[in-house]
Amino acid sequence: MPKHVDMIANSGWAASGQAALESACILVIPASATATSILKNLILPGLGHFTLLDDRTQEQMHTTTFSWMAVGKSRAEEVVNGLRELNDGVQGVADTQQVLSSQRDWLKTFDVVVAHNAHPDIIDDLLPCSGQRLILSS
């Protein structure tokens, strides 16, 4: 059971909402500070599964965003490893492939897709799969 379920249960969060969160499967694109914050706020109360899609590596050391990440490492893998520490009950996957345009059926396995500051080509790949919930932000 997630660490923060008692806090949520006492705040008026309905059992059906908690069950929906625990069974949800979310795709987030790409690894960014905003994506990390979104996922943190879903993982702490007990998100069931997330996939972070980003094929980039950490190019240089930044003093603010991802400053803890080693240069040359996969951004998605490093972020997922850190997020898993928040709640050992969540299933987190780092996907470092460019799969959007070639595997549209894969996209349909997610309940929600969140794309933050996504390149227009990525948005074009996501739109045909907009039968599920698609959240775009910039």
MDTraj code that builds the backbone (N, CA, C; nanometers):
import mdtraj as md
import numpy as np

residues = "MET PRO LYS HIS VAL ASP MET ILE ALA ASN SER GLY TRP ALA ALA SER GLY GLN ALA ALA LEU GLU SER ALA CYS ILE LEU VAL ILE PRO ALA SER ALA THR ALA THR SER ILE LEU LYS ASN LEU ILE LEU PRO GLY LEU GLY HIS PHE THR LEU LEU ASP ASP ARG THR GLN GLU GLN MET HIS THR THR THR PHE SER TRP MET ALA VAL GLY LYS SER ARG ALA GLU GLU VAL VAL ASN GLY LEU ARG GLU LEU ASN ASP GLY VAL GLN GLY VAL ALA ASP THR GLN GLN VAL LEU SER SER GLN ARG ASP TRP LEU LYS THR PHE ASP VAL VAL VAL ALA HIS ASN ALA HIS PRO ASP ILE ILE ASP ASP LEU LEU PRO CYS SER GLY GLN ARG LEU ILE LEU SER SER".split()
xyz = np.array([
    [0.0846, -0.1187, 0.0000],
    [0.0000, 0.0000, 0.0000],
    [0.0886, 0.1244, 0.0000],
    [0.0554, 0.2248, -0.0788],
    [0.1359, 0.3461, -0.0865],
    [0.1511, 0.4139, 0.0490],
    [0.2627, 0.4814, 0.0658],
    [0.2944, 0.5476, 0.1917],
    [0.1922, 0.6539, 0.2298],
    [0.1324, 0.7166, 0.1322],
    [0.0481, 0.8322, 0.1595],
    [-0.1014, 0.8032, 0.1506],
    [-0.1407, 0.6770, 0.1485],
    [-0.2822, 0.6433, 0.1347],
    [-0.3625, 0.6925, 0.2539],
    [-0.3089, 0.6805, 0.3751],
    [-0.3821, 0.7284, 0.4925],
    [-0.4104, 0.8771, 0.4816],
    [-0.3126, 0.9538, 0.4385],
    [-0.3312, 1.0975, 0.4230],
    [-0.4408, 1.1259, 0.3206],
    [-0.4401, 1.0538, 0.2110],
    [-0.5390, 1.0759, 0.1062],
    [-0.6765, 1.0315, 0.1523],
    [-0.6829, 0.9180, 0.2195],
    [-0.8112, 0.8668, 0.2663],
    [-0.8769, 0.9650, 0.3620],
    [-0.7977, 1.0332, 0.4407],
    [-0.8519, 1.1292, 0.5361],
    [-0.8830, 1.2643, 0.4735],
    [-0.8482, 1.2837, 0.3478],
    [-0.8714, 1.4134, 0.2848],
    [-0.9974, 1.4156, 0.1992],
    [-1.0741, 1.3071, 0.1991],
    [-1.1971, 1.3049, 0.1223],
    [-1.1827, 1.2416, -0.0145],
    [-1.0680, 1.1891, -0.0469],
    [-1.0445, 1.1203, -0.1738],
    [-1.1255, 0.9922, -0.1722],
    [-1.2120, 0.9742, -0.2674],
    [-1.3004, 0.8576, -0.2704],
    [-1.2216, 0.7306, -0.3014],
    [-1.2722, 0.6192, -0.2507],
    [-1.2082, 0.4901, -0.2759],
    [-1.2041, 0.4597, -0.4254],
    [-1.3069, 0.5015, -0.4985],
    [-1.3077, 0.4767, -0.6429],
    [-1.1970, 0.5555, -0.7134],
    [-1.1688, 0.6747, -0.6656],
    [-1.0596, 0.7540, -0.7220],
    [-0.9249, 0.6899, -0.6952],
    [-0.9088, 0.6380, -0.5736],
    [-0.7841, 0.5700, -0.5395],
    [-0.7665, 0.4444, -0.6236],
    [-0.8742, 0.3697, -0.6419],
    [-0.8675, 0.2479, -0.7234],
    [-0.8320, 0.2813, -0.8685],
    [-0.8893, 0.3890, -0.9202],
    [-0.8589, 0.4302, -1.0578],
    [-0.7118, 0.4696, -1.0712],
    [-0.6595, 0.5401, -0.9716],
    [-0.5192, 0.5806, -0.9741],
    [-0.4273, 0.4586, -0.9692],
    [-0.4596, 0.3643, -0.8821],
    [-0.3759, 0.2457, -0.8657],
    [-0.3768, 0.1558, -0.9894],
    [-0.4814, 0.1627, -1.0695],
    [-0.4872, 0.0792, -1.1896],
    [-0.4474, 0.1557, -1.3163],
    [-0.4180, 0.2840, -1.3039],
    [-0.3865, 0.3669, -1.4202],
    [-0.2499, 0.3334, -1.4791],
    [-0.2418, 0.3510, -1.6095],
    [-0.1181, 0.3307, -1.6848],
    [-0.0945, 0.4587, -1.7654],
    [0.0115, 0.5323, -1.7312],
    [0.0338, 0.6652, -1.7868],
    [0.1659, 0.6698, -1.8626],
    [0.1632, 0.7352, -1.9781],
    [0.2841, 0.7616, -2.0562],
    [0.3145, 0.9099, -2.0454],
    [0.4395, 0.9434, -2.0135],
    [0.4825, 1.0828, -2.0055],
    [0.6010, 1.1013, -2.1001],
    [0.5945, 1.2096, -2.1782],
    [0.6957, 1.2415, -2.2793],
    [0.7344, 1.3877, -2.2636],
    [0.8577, 1.4255, -2.2638],
    [0.9824, 1.3552, -2.2390],
    [1.0214, 1.3701, -2.0927],
    [1.1427, 1.3289, -2.0575],
    [1.1942, 1.3497, -1.9216],
    [1.2280, 1.4979, -1.9076],
    [1.1591, 1.5648, -1.8173],
    [1.1828, 1.7068, -1.7917],
    [1.1504, 1.7333, -1.6456],
    [1.1832, 1.8515, -1.5995],
    [1.1499, 1.8862, -1.4616],
    [0.9987, 1.8835, -1.4412],
    [0.9231, 1.9326, -1.5389],
    [0.7769, 1.9320, -1.5283],
    [0.7232, 1.7898, -1.5284],
    [0.7742, 1.7055, -1.6166],
    [0.7304, 1.5659, -1.6210],
    [0.7600, 1.4959, -1.4892],
    [0.8761, 1.5228, -1.4331],
    [0.9135, 1.4625, -1.3053],
    [0.8187, 1.5068, -1.1956],
    [0.7826, 1.6328, -1.1944],
    [0.6895, 1.6842, -1.0942],
    [0.5506, 1.6228, -1.1102],
    [0.5037, 1.6121, -1.2332],
    [0.3732, 1.5494, -1.2594],
    [0.3736, 1.4064, -1.2078],
    [0.4768, 1.3321, -1.2432],
    [0.4837, 1.1924, -1.2006],
    [0.4962, 1.1799, -1.0493],
    [0.5761, 1.2650, -0.9872],
    [0.5898, 1.2612, -0.8409],
    [0.4539, 1.2763, -0.7740],
    [0.3728, 1.3689, -0.8250],
    [0.2419, 1.3939, -0.7646],
    [0.1423, 1.2814, -0.7894],
    [0.1696, 1.1949, -0.8831],
    [0.0859, 1.0769, -0.9063],
    [0.1417, 0.9530, -0.8363],
    [0.2726, 0.9447, -0.8253],
    [0.3374, 0.8291, -0.7630],
    [0.3160, 0.8277, -0.6125],
    [0.3292, 0.9405, -0.5480],
    [0.3159, 0.9435, -0.4016],
    [0.1831, 0.8868, -0.3531],
    [0.0700, 0.9201, -0.4152],
    [-0.0558, 0.8608, -0.3689],
    [-0.0856, 0.7222, -0.4257],
    [0.0019, 0.6674, -0.5113],
    [-0.0170, 0.5283, -0.5493],
    [-0.0486, 0.4988, -0.6940],
    [0.0044, 0.5760, -0.7883],
    [-0.0124, 0.5456, -0.9302],
    [0.0296, 0.4017, -0.9565],
    [-0.0449, 0.3328, -1.0418],
    [-0.0140, 0.1936, -1.0705],
    [0.1078, 0.1743, -1.1588],
    [0.1110, 0.2406, -1.2743],
    [0.2189, 0.2192, -1.3709],
    [0.2433, 0.3468, -1.4508],
    [0.3709, 0.3749, -1.4753],
    [0.4037, 0.4848, -1.5654],
    [0.5201, 0.4442, -1.6546],
    [0.5213, 0.5028, -1.7720],
    [0.6336, 0.4892, -1.8642],
    [0.6799, 0.6296, -1.8986],
    [0.8091, 0.6516, -1.8897],
    [0.8688, 0.7791, -1.9272],
    [0.9450, 0.7566, -2.0574],
    [0.9024, 0.8248, -2.1620],
    [0.9602, 0.8069, -2.2955],
    [1.0527, 0.9232, -2.3275],
    [1.1801, 0.8928, -2.3461],
    [1.2780, 0.9947, -2.3824],
    [1.4035, 0.9223, -2.4310],
    [1.4444, 0.9503, -2.5539],
    [1.5619, 0.8823, -2.6084],
    [1.6905, 0.9621, -2.5890],
    [1.6826, 1.0735, -2.5188],
    [1.8003, 1.1592, -2.5005],
    [1.8876, 1.1117, -2.3840],
    [2.0140, 1.1517, -2.3914],
    [2.1048, 1.1314, -2.2792],
    [2.1374, 1.2678, -2.2201],
    [2.1891, 1.2662, -2.0995],
    [2.2281, 1.3909, -2.0347],
    [2.3556, 1.4403, -2.1022],
    [2.3458, 1.5526, -2.1720],
    [2.4571, 1.6039, -2.2519],
    [2.5616, 1.6765, -2.1679],
    [2.5157, 1.7578, -2.0766],
    [2.6081, 1.8358, -1.9947],
    [2.5479, 1.8529, -1.8569],
    [2.6295, 1.8906, -1.7641],
    [2.5825, 1.9089, -1.6279],
    [2.5134, 2.0445, -1.6168],
    [2.3880, 2.0421, -1.5743],
    [2.3138, 2.1656, -1.5513],
    [2.3162, 2.1943, -1.4019],
    [2.3153, 2.3189, -1.3663],
    [2.3209, 2.3525, -1.2246],
    [2.1848, 2.3449, -1.1581],
    [2.0781, 2.3386, -1.2364],
    [1.9451, 2.3327, -1.1756],
    [1.8738, 2.2037, -1.2117],
    [1.8324, 2.1883, -1.3343],
    [1.7548, 2.0720, -1.3751],
    [1.8448, 1.9510, -1.3942],
    [1.8117, 1.8406, -1.3275],
    [1.8838, 1.7140, -1.3407],
    [2.0317, 1.7278, -1.3068],
    [2.0658, 1.8133, -1.2123],
    [2.2064, 1.8317, -1.1765],
    [2.2657, 1.7069, -1.1130],
    [2.1808, 1.6174, -1.0643],
    [2.2260, 1.4945, -0.9995],
    [2.2530, 1.3837, -1.1005],
    [2.2229, 1.4085, -1.2258],
    [2.2313, 1.3054, -1.3282],
    [2.3696, 1.3058, -1.3934],
    [2.4252, 1.1886, -1.4129],
    [2.5572, 1.1768, -1.4731],
    [2.5518, 1.2053, -1.6232],
    [2.6506, 1.2768, -1.6706],
    [2.6614, 1.3070, -1.8130],
    [2.6772, 1.1759, -1.8896],
    [2.6037, 1.1642, -2.0012],
    [2.6098, 1.0450, -2.0842],
    [2.5072, 0.9388, -2.0488],
    [2.4383, 0.9533, -1.9372],
    [2.3364, 0.8558, -1.8952],
    [2.2023, 0.8892, -1.9597],
    [2.1181, 0.7888, -1.9712],
    [1.9830, 0.8073, -2.0241],
    [1.9012, 0.8928, -1.9281],
    [1.8431, 0.9991, -1.9806],
    [1.7599, 1.0860, -1.8959],
    [1.6407, 1.0089, -1.8410],
    [1.5734, 0.9315, -1.9269],
    [1.4552, 0.8570, -1.8829],
    [1.4912, 0.7566, -1.7740],
    [1.5980, 0.6813, -1.7933],
    [1.6359, 0.5801, -1.6946],
    [1.6731, 0.6423, -1.5610],
    [1.7475, 0.7507, -1.5638],
    [1.7881, 0.8161, -1.4394],
    [1.6673, 0.8723, -1.3641],
    [1.5760, 0.9356, -1.4360],
    [1.4570, 0.9925, -1.3721],
    [1.3686, 0.8820, -1.3154],
    [1.3471, 0.7756, -1.3917],
    [1.2626, 0.6653, -1.3439],
    [1.3228, 0.6021, -1.2189],
    [1.4538, 0.5825, -1.2166],
    [1.5170, 0.5255, -1.0970],
    [1.4930, 0.6129, -0.9747],
    [1.5024, 0.7430, -0.9915],
    [1.4760, 0.8333, -0.8796],
    [1.3303, 0.8321, -0.8365],
    [1.2384, 0.8289, -0.9323],
    [1.0957, 0.8304, -0.8998],
    [1.0509, 0.7017, -0.8320],
    [1.1091, 0.5895, -0.8693],
    [1.0720, 0.4619, -0.8066],
    [1.0999, 0.4622, -0.6567],
    [1.1963, 0.5412, -0.6138],
    [1.2295, 0.5487, -0.4717],
    [1.1178, 0.6128, -0.3899],
    [1.0299, 0.6873, -0.4541],
    [0.9208, 0.7539, -0.3830],
    [0.8138, 0.6567, -0.3355],
    [0.7942, 0.5486, -0.4103],
    [0.6883, 0.4532, -0.3773],
    [0.7258, 0.3193, -0.4402],
    [0.7609, 0.2235, -0.3565],
    [0.8062, 0.0950, -0.4103],
    [0.6930, 0.0115, -0.4691],
    [0.5688, 0.0573, -0.4570],
    [0.4560, -0.0148, -0.5142],
    [0.4251, 0.0227, -0.6580],
    [0.4883, 0.1269, -0.7081],
    [0.4620, 0.1721, -0.8446],
    [0.5525, 0.0979, -0.9426],
    [0.4993, 0.0723, -1.0605],
    [0.5793, 0.0137, -1.1680],
    [0.6188, 0.1261, -1.2624],
    [0.7467, 0.1521, -1.2715],
    [0.7961, 0.2569, -1.3597],
    [0.8906, 0.2009, -1.4634],
    [0.8745, 0.2456, -1.5868],
    [0.9556, 0.1973, -1.6979],
    [1.0133, 0.3173, -1.7721],
    [1.1413, 0.3082, -1.8041],
    [1.2050, 0.4075, -1.8901],
    [1.2123, 0.3492, -2.0299],
    [1.1569, 0.4189, -2.1263],
    [1.1637, 0.3738, -2.2649],
    [1.2523, 0.4716, -2.3400],
    [1.3610, 0.4221, -2.3933],
    [1.4581, 0.5084, -2.4599],
    [1.4558, 0.4921, -2.6119],
    [1.3506, 0.4339, -2.6642],
    [1.3377, 0.4136, -2.8088],
    [1.2535, 0.5253, -2.8713],
    [1.2635, 0.5387, -3.0012],
    [1.1765, 0.6298, -3.0752],
    [1.0646, 0.5444, -3.1339],
    [0.9581, 0.5262, -3.0568],
    [0.8551, 0.4300, -3.0954],
    [0.7238, 0.4935, -3.1394],
    [0.7085, 0.6206, -3.1258],
    [0.5771, 0.6810, -3.1457],
    [0.5205, 0.6583, -3.2845],
    [0.5943, 0.6925, -3.3882],
    [0.5379, 0.6836, -3.5229],
    [0.5212, 0.5400, -3.5706],
    [0.5999, 0.4482, -3.5185],
    [0.5968, 0.3114, -3.5692],
    [0.5089, 0.2166, -3.4880],
    [0.4729, 0.2532, -3.3676],
    [0.3992, 0.1604, -3.2818],
    [0.2769, 0.2270, -3.2190],
    [0.1831, 0.2632, -3.3030],
    [0.0635, 0.3307, -3.2523],
    [-0.0183, 0.2401, -3.1618],
    [-0.0171, 0.1093, -3.1855],
    [-0.0898, 0.0177, -3.0972],
    [-0.0330, 0.0227, -2.9559],
    [0.0976, 0.0430, -2.9448],
    [0.1617, 0.0546, -2.8136],
    [0.1046, 0.1738, -2.7367],
    [0.0825, 0.2841, -2.8072],
    [0.0270, 0.4032, -2.7420],
    [-0.1114, 0.3770, -2.6836],
    [-0.1875, 0.2917, -2.7487],
    [-0.3238, 0.2647, -2.7038],
    [-0.3289, 0.1853, -2.5742],
    [-0.2152, 0.1358, -2.5272],
    [-0.2133, 0.0615, -2.4008],
    [-0.2154, 0.1540, -2.2797],
    [-0.2019, 0.2841, -2.3011],
    [-0.1977, 0.3799, -2.1907],
    [-0.3337, 0.4459, -2.1707],
    [-0.3697, 0.4663, -2.0447],
    [-0.4944, 0.5351, -2.0117],
    [-0.4831, 0.6848, -2.0383],
    [-0.3658, 0.7403, -2.0104],
    [-0.3410, 0.8837, -2.0267],
    [-0.2021, 0.9007, -2.0867],
    [-0.1898, 0.9946, -2.1800],
    [-0.0605, 1.0320, -2.2363],
    [-0.0396, 1.1798, -2.2069],
    [0.0738, 1.2124, -2.1449],
    [0.1079, 1.3506, -2.1124],
    [0.2331, 1.3867, -2.1910],
    [0.2251, 1.4930, -2.2698],
    [0.3408, 1.5404, -2.3463],
    [0.3648, 1.6862, -2.3100],
    [0.4828, 1.7143, -2.2565],
    [0.5184, 1.8495, -2.2145],
    [0.6309, 1.9013, -2.3040],
    [0.6095, 2.0191, -2.3615],
    [0.7088, 2.0798, -2.4512],
    [0.7535, 1.9820, -2.5592],
    [0.6597, 1.9079, -2.6109],
    [0.6926, 1.8062, -2.7111],
    [0.7164, 1.8699, -2.8474],
    [0.8086, 1.8129, -2.9199],
    [0.8378, 1.8550, -3.0568],
    [0.7118, 1.8345, -3.1417],
    [0.6844, 1.9221, -3.2382],
    [0.5644, 1.9065, -3.3222],
    [0.5514, 1.7687, -3.3882],
    [0.6632, 1.7060, -3.4230],
    [0.6566, 1.5711, -3.4820],
    [0.5996, 1.4702, -3.3830],
    [0.6341, 1.4854, -3.2571],
    [0.5811, 1.3954, -3.1538],
    [0.4316, 1.4173, -3.1381],
    [0.3900, 1.5425, -3.1380],
    [0.2467, 1.5721, -3.1266],
    [0.1714, 1.5129, -3.2456],
    [0.2283, 1.5243, -3.3660],
    [0.1651, 1.4642, -3.4844],
    [0.1494, 1.3133, -3.4686],
    [0.2471, 1.2485, -3.4069],
    [0.2388, 1.1041, -3.3837],
    [0.1332, 1.0693, -3.2798],
    [0.1114, 1.1590, -3.1846],
    [0.0161, 1.1319, -3.0766],
    [-0.1287, 1.1553, -3.1175],
    [-0.1539, 1.2504, -3.2040],
    [-0.2914, 1.2886, -3.2371],
    [-0.3772, 1.1756, -3.2932],
    [-0.3265, 1.0871, -3.3788],
    [-0.4119, 0.9772, -3.4256],
    [-0.4560, 0.8834, -3.3136],
    [-0.3871, 0.8862, -3.2033],
    [-0.4206, 0.7987, -3.0903],
    [-0.4952, 0.8757, -2.9830],
    [-0.5602, 0.9836, -3.0214],
    [-0.6233, 1.0693, -2.9214],
    [-0.7549, 1.0129, -2.8700],
    [-0.7841, 0.8862, -2.9000],
    [-0.9021, 0.8225, -2.8423],
    [-0.8893, 0.8098, -2.6919],
    [-0.7669, 0.7996, -2.6443],
    [-0.7465, 0.8006, -2.5001],
    [-0.7234, 0.9446, -2.4561],
    [-0.7035, 0.9646, -2.3302],
    [-0.6825, 1.0997, -2.2779],
    [-0.5422, 1.1468, -2.3146],
    [-0.5353, 1.2595, -2.3813],
    [-0.4090, 1.3177, -2.4245],
    [-0.3980, 1.4563, -2.3631],
    [-0.2906, 1.4791, -2.2897],
    [-0.2674, 1.6085, -2.2257],
    [-0.1412, 1.6673, -2.2863],
    [-0.1546, 1.7838, -2.3498],
    [-0.0415, 1.8540, -2.4089],
    [-0.0194, 1.9826, -2.3323],
    [0.1062, 2.0116, -2.2994],
    [0.1362, 2.1374, -2.2311],
    [0.2673, 2.1927, -2.2837],
    [0.2834, 2.3227, -2.2653],
    [0.4088, 2.3849, -2.3081],
    [0.4606, 2.4760, -2.1997],
])
top = md.Topology()
chain = top.add_chain()
for i, resn in enumerate(residues, 1):
    res = top.add_residue(resn, chain, resSeq=i)
    for name in ("N", "CA", "C"):
        top.add_atom(name, md.element.get_by_symbol(name[0]), res)
traj = md.Trajectory(xyz[None], top)
